Amino acid sequence: MKTSFKSIAVLVTLLSSLFLGSCSSDDGFFDNGEQGETPVTPIDNNLNGTLTSNLTLDPNVAYQLTGSFSVEPGTKLTIPAGTKITANVGQEVYIVVKKGAQIDVQGTQSNPVRMSSENSSPGDWGGLVILGDAKTTEGVDATAEVGGFIYGGNNDQDDSGSIRYMIIEGAGAQIQANSQYNGLTLYSVGSGTTIENIALINGADDGVEFFGGTVSVKNIYLENNEDDAIDWTEGWNGTVTNAYVLHTKAGFSTAVEADGLNNNPKIINLTAVSSKGGTALQFKKESGATISGLSLTGYDTSIDMKDNGPIANILIEDVVADPGKSYTDVASVDIALFNWINNRGSVEATVLQGIVEGELSLNASVSYELTSSLIVKDGGKLTIPAGTKISARNGGTGVYIAVLQGGEIDIQGTPTNPVVISSEDAQPGDWGGLTLVGKATTTEGVNATAEVGGFVYGGNDDADSSGSIKNLVILGTGAQINAESQYNGVSFYSVGSGTVIENIAVINGADDGVEFFGGTVSATNIYLENNEDDAVDWTEGWNGTVTNTYVSHTVSGFSTALEADGLNKNPKLVNFTAISTTGGTALQFKKESGATINNIYLEGYQTNLDMKDNGPVANIKVDGANASLTGTYNAGTKVDVSGWSWRNARL
């Protein structure tokens, strides 16, 4: 929504050369007389100037909008099904239906009306502006920010005509530094106006904006509008029914922005999907709405009270809105409703975000985007088949997968077709990683609170199962939570021995590769490369077994290859290889921690064993003997990873 004003040049009339023998004597456009007679066309098929006599376009003609085209009061513009209007690129290229005029767009599902610039690029032209006589908080005969046009009155049932099955692309031309056109701009348009089945795509400003009025809109599709998809102000109090918003480009403002006085407009069934994060609903000043059927996917912020206005003004499913909720219910609007739009984008099936309470099975043929948190709750199950690739948005701590107590994950990768979850650039700290939360024992007790997400973990079921993970490659994890806390590649909170972990690689993490917080889970074949804190980390009395671990450090500044902390429950490491080209510390044990290690091979570290808190070195057994602070530990057999081709998989 923009607030500055600019007058647009006075609408010019058509030159006298446009006249033919049958033309109107007014301003150079042909008059088709009574409704239903043969349509007539401006010479050269150009639309511009002022229309002072009724005009019906011809769907067989390729029209060019070459300037501002104004439908004057008392005049009606009819646009039949299938009509295509191509707009020149320019600031003053738009169609305006003035107060007291009407427009009749007669598109059909099989033959919509299309208005677009040639390349459909955002900001090419000004879009469609309609001015009415309904109420606005700006009063009677207010002046619009677009063109200085007059709008507003006391007739809330005012009728500006009818629009059915219309597509507008590439609108939103710049008026001045802080002001742009929208795709469809509705100034004080009244409830007598019919608007249904419209698409607003690739606009440089809002998709649709309501400045007061009472008009309602049904079945509206809004894709990649660079400011707000739906915007209202000045006390609009109509209804939007069945709106689908799609964001696949970064930098937009919101899916919905509301401003000004709250006249309690209604939204019935709004589905908004973003693959780029961002804010879904923003309310300014005293604005509000009554919303039902809300489904948000992929946004960082669900509700933003920009000016700390009264949250009580926003009712969602008859309950006061909660900015802390994600509102990730099942899509309330079926995208098939808009199959008549043959050039719409598609991301809805590929976005991963929200809550899994039943069973969700992914499709390896789909390129998924993890745009926010995906949380598998108690009773839910997430299945990821072999070969699936998931691109995690570079969204820091807001992007992660968590499987909570009672939930399950089933990653079905194979050595030749692993599952990959990675940020696009695979840079450390891009996203949060994978967290499993179980019911096994931990020294923190029952129902402890995790540092990640505040999830509840820990119980008394050491045989608990969180599912199965086989052949998984994770890259770019470890987003910072606070000064002392980060995500890991994979975090195991009290995960039980019934969980299967085989063939996993964690690469380029900003914190640990894998960390065990208590629990009894074991893992086989773990590859850990250039994780910036610890490659393998455990605490809280973990007592599982890790078999065949290979750690590679080629970037300096990491913490350790292995860090152990807390009470010693004697976990086991079988075949542990760690190789560094940049020095550093290999094994670090804190407090009373220890382990039984069989077949260890260390190479390139300045310190092989560090007892950080001078704990008992006897708690560490290496090949049946007590560990030694001066041991070289380079006589073991290296873990052979030459056959682990799955670790090289990328997006």
Order of alpha helices (4+ residues) and beta strands (2+ residues): beta-beta-beta-beta-beta-beta-beta-beta-beta-beta-beta-beta-beta-beta-beta-beta-beta-beta-beta-beta-beta-beta-beta-beta-beta-beta-beta-beta-beta-beta-beta-beta-beta-beta-beta-beta-beta-beta-beta-beta-beta-beta-beta-beta-beta-beta-beta-beta-beta-beta-beta-beta-beta-beta
